[in-house]
Amino acid sequence: MYTIEMAYARMRELQDDANRSRAHQSAERRAEAKAARARAKKR
């Protein structure tokens, strides 16, 4: 039997995964932007 509690737990897992993915992407973007600024300064 699939209960509301099971559905809620699954929803939380999916939300946590999405948040982890989003945090990882923003960290990557920050690092990329920092590298781009460093390259621009060298010119």
DAURQUI-V121270 format. One record per residue. N is the residue number from 0. RES is the residue in one letter. PSI is psi in degrees with one decimal (* if undefined). OMEGA is omega in degrees with one decimal (* if undefined). D_LAST is the distance of its C-alpha to the last C-alpha in Angstrom with 2 decimals. Layout:
n->N res->RES psi->PSI omega->OMEGA d_last->D_LAST
n->N res->RES psi->PSI omega->OMEGA d_last->D_LAST
This chain:
n->0 res->M psi->136.1 omega->-179.2 d_last->64.36
n->1 res->Y psi->118.8 omega->-174.7 d_last->60.98
n->2 res->T psi->166.9 omega->176.0 d_last->60.96
n->3 res->I psi->-40.1 omega->-179.4 d_last->58.95
n->4 res->E psi->-40.3 omega->178.9 d_last->57.76
n->5 res->M psi->-41.8 omega->179.0 d_last->56.46
n->6 res->A psi->-41.3 omega->179.8 d_last->54.66
n->7 res->Y psi->-42.3 omega->179.0 d_last->53.14
n->8 res->A psi->-41.1 omega->178.9 d_last->52.01
n->9 res->R psi->-40.9 omega->179.0 d_last->50.37
n->10 res->M psi->-41.9 omega->178.4 d_last->48.63
n->11 res->R psi->-41.0 omega->178.4 d_last->47.25
n->12 res->E psi->-46.3 omega->-179.1 d_last->45.97
n->13 res->L psi->-39.7 omega->178.7 d_last->44.17
n->14 res->Q psi->-42.8 omega->178.9 d_last->42.68
n->15 res->D psi->-43.2 omega->178.6 d_last->41.49
n->16 res->D psi->-43.3 omega->179.9 d_last->39.86
n->17 res->A psi->-42.1 omega->179.4 d_last->38.12
n->18 res->N psi->-40.4 omega->178.8 d_last->36.88
n->19 res->R psi->-44.0 omega->180.0 d_last->35.63
n->20 res->S psi->-43.8 omega->-179.1 d_last->33.77
n->21 res->R psi->-42.9 omega->-179.4 d_last->32.24
n->22 res->A psi->-40.6 omega->-179.9 d_last->31.13
n->23 res->H psi->-43.3 omega->-179.7 d_last->29.56
n->24 res->Q psi->-41.5 omega->-178.3 d_last->27.64
n->25 res->S psi->-34.6 omega->176.9 d_last->26.30
n->26 res->A psi->-40.4 omega->177.7 d_last->25.20
n->27 res->E psi->-44.2 omega->-179.9 d_last->23.36
n->28 res->R psi->-41.5 omega->178.9 d_last->21.65
n->29 res->R psi->-43.9 omega->179.9 d_last->20.64
n->30 res->A psi->-40.0 omega->-179.8 d_last->19.16
n->31 res->E psi->-43.1 omega->179.7 d_last->17.31
n->32 res->A psi->-39.8 omega->178.9 d_last->15.94
n->33 res->K psi->-43.7 omega->179.1 d_last->14.95
n->34 res->A psi->-39.5 omega->179.5 d_last->13.06
n->35 res->A psi->-40.7 omega->178.0 d_last->11.29
n->36 res->R psi->-40.5 omega->178.7 d_last->10.38
n->37 res->A psi->-41.8 omega->178.4 d_last->9.20
n->38 res->R psi->-39.6 omega->-178.7 d_last->6.94
n->39 res->A psi->-37.5 omega->-179.4 d_last->5.66
n->40 res->K psi->-31.6 omega->-176.5 d_last->5.51
n->41 res->K psi->-24.3 omega->-176.2 d_last->3.81
n->42 res->R psi->* omega->* d_last->0.00
